[in-house]
């Protein structure tokens, strides 16, 4: 079983109801920063980045959140935070 240390769900005001989910997951030999994005209830893209240390994973996680929630970002999709769960959750990814 893997452990989710942080997770955030974002949504955009867009015709297709775009969403973006981000999480830090503790794995045996390090940490994954995982993202899922899509429209409506359909996941269209999954990606993960490995980091050796929690601090490096947290740094990437926070950078992505800053970029996605920046009201002056170039993309027409402006994301807002729907839910955020700092702390430890169990998952079976």
N, C-alpha and C positions, 0 to 999 in steps of 0.2 A: 504494500500500500504506500502511496505517495502522500505527501503532506503539502497542502496549499497554505503558504505563509501570508500572502496578500492577494486580494482579487478586487477588480474594479470593473463595473459595467457602464458603458457609455452609450448614448443614443444621439442621433442627429435629427434635426428637423429637416426631413427630406421626403420627397414623394414616395420613395421605396422603403421608408422607415429603416434607414441604415443603423447598424449597431456595431460595437467594438468591445470585446471582452478581453481583459488582460489579467494575468496571474503570475505570481512567483511560486514555483513548485520545488520543494526539496526532493532531490533524488539521491541515490546511493553515493555518487561521486561528485556531487555539486548541486547546482541550481539551474532550473529552466525558467526563462521568462517566456510564457506562452500567450499567444493572441489568437482570437477567433474574430472574424468579421463577416458581415453579411447583410442581408436585407429581409425585412419581415421576420419570419422565424427560421429562415434557411441560412446555414453557415456556408459561405462561399469561399472562404480562405482561412487556412490554419497555418501558423508558423511558430517556431520556437527557437530561442537563442540560448546556448549553454554558457554559464559563467561558473568559474571555480569557487568564488566566494559570494556570500550573501550580500556584502556591501556592493560588489560589482553588479549583481543582479538587481539590487534595489536602485542603484544609480541608473541603469537602463530603463527599468520600470517607470521611474519618476520622469525621466527624459521623454519617454513615449507619451505619458499622461500630459505633460506640459505642452508637447507639440499638438496633440489631439484636441486639447481644451483651450488652446490659444484663440481668442476671438478674432485676432488679426491674421490667422493662417490663410494661405493662398487658396486652399481648397474651398469649394462652395459648401462642403459639409462642415458645419460647426457643431462639435460634440459637447454634450453636457454629461456630468456624472449622474447616473441613475442610482447606483448602489456601490458601496465600498466596504470591504471586509478585511481590516487589518487583523492579524492574529492567525491562529492555527486552525485549519479545517482538514478533515480527512477526505481523500478522494481516491477513486480507483481509475486513474487515467491510464 
